Amino acid sequence: MDQDDKKIKFYYQKANLFRVIHADGAWGGLTPDLQVFFSLFNTRPPIPQVLGFDIQGDGMPLQERQDMTVAKDGLMREVEVGVVMSPENVQALIDFLKGRLEAAQQIKSQIADKQTARGAK
């Protein structure tokens, strides 16, 4: 069998903790052995610890009382996942993401061109 005839298949299986997350950004740095570490996070308003309400005669909440609300001020960055990768794998990820970004930009450009053409009619 010649070198060009060799083949391999990779099968993908979702891990037990697999999930889809939303990421607004990343934070990280280098590990002591020069691996790249990064965490992905989403940004959202804080969930209040306490909400207060005026109530109706039947006990149903009527109107929220801001003076009774207990909540953190500012925004929360909820860290979803941490990733450690070799520099070589980081480069492969960059190349992969760059390819997806270019494809998305090309599709958006085609959509915009079609919309512009429709508007010119």
SVG drawing of the C-alpha trace seen along z (x, -y; Angstrom):
<svg xmlns="http://www.w3.org/2000/svg" viewBox="-58 -52 65 54">
<polyline fill="none" stroke="black" stroke-width="0.4" points="0.0,0.0 1.4,-3.3 1.5,-6.4 -1.3,-8.1 -3.6,-5.1 -3.5,-5.3 -6.7,-6.7 -8.1,-7.2 -11.6,-8.1 -12.3,-10.2 -15.6,-9.6 -17.1,-12.3 -18.9,-11.5 -20.4,-14.0 -19.0,-13.8 -21.5,-13.3 -21.1,-17.0 -21.3,-18.3 -23.4,-21.5 -23.7,-24.5 -22.8,-27.7 -23.0,-31.4 -19.7,-33.3 -19.3,-37.0 -15.6,-37.0 -12.5,-35.2 -9.9,-35.7 -6.7,-33.8 -3.0,-33.5 -0.1,-31.0 0.4,-28.1 3.8,-27.5 4.6,-24.9 3.6,-27.4 0.3,-25.9 -2.4,-28.4 -5.3,-28.7 -8.5,-30.6 -11.9,-30.7 -15.1,-31.7 -17.7,-33.8 -21.0,-35.4 -22.0,-38.9 -25.3,-39.6 -27.0,-41.8 -26.8,-40.2 -29.8,-38.2 -31.2,-39.9 -31.0,-38.0 -34.2,-39.6 -37.2,-41.3 -39.9,-43.0 -43.5,-43.6 -46.6,-45.5 -49.4,-42.9 -53.1,-43.0 -55.8,-42.1 -55.8,-38.5 -52.0,-38.2 -51.0,-38.5 -47.9,-40.6 -48.9,-44.1 -45.8,-46.2 -42.1,-45.7 -40.6,-47.8 -37.1,-49.0 -36.4,-50.0 -36.6,-46.3 -34.5,-44.9 -31.1,-43.4 -28.8,-43.0 -25.2,-43.5 -24.4,-46.6 -22.8,-46.3 -22.6,-43.3 -21.8,-39.7 -19.3,-37.7 -20.3,-34.1 -17.4,-31.9 -18.7,-28.9 -15.6,-26.8 -11.9,-26.8 -9.7,-25.4 -6.0,-24.4 -4.4,-24.0 -0.9,-23.6 0.3,-26.6 0.1,-24.4 -3.6,-23.5 -4.3,-27.2 -3.0,-28.0 -5.2,-25.3 -8.2,-26.8 -7.3,-30.3 -7.2,-29.0 -10.5,-27.2 -12.2,-30.2 -10.8,-32.5 -12.2,-30.2 -15.7,-30.3 -15.4,-34.1 -14.5,-34.5 -17.4,-32.3 -19.9,-34.2 -18.6,-37.5 -18.9,-36.3 -22.5,-35.1 -23.4,-38.4 -21.9,-40.3 -23.9,-38.2 -27.1,-38.9 -26.3,-42.7 -25.6,-42.7 -29.0,-41.0 -30.8,-43.5 -29.1,-46.4 -30.0,-45.0 -33.7,-44.6 -33.7,-48.2 -32.4,-49.5 -35.3,-48.1"/>
</svg>
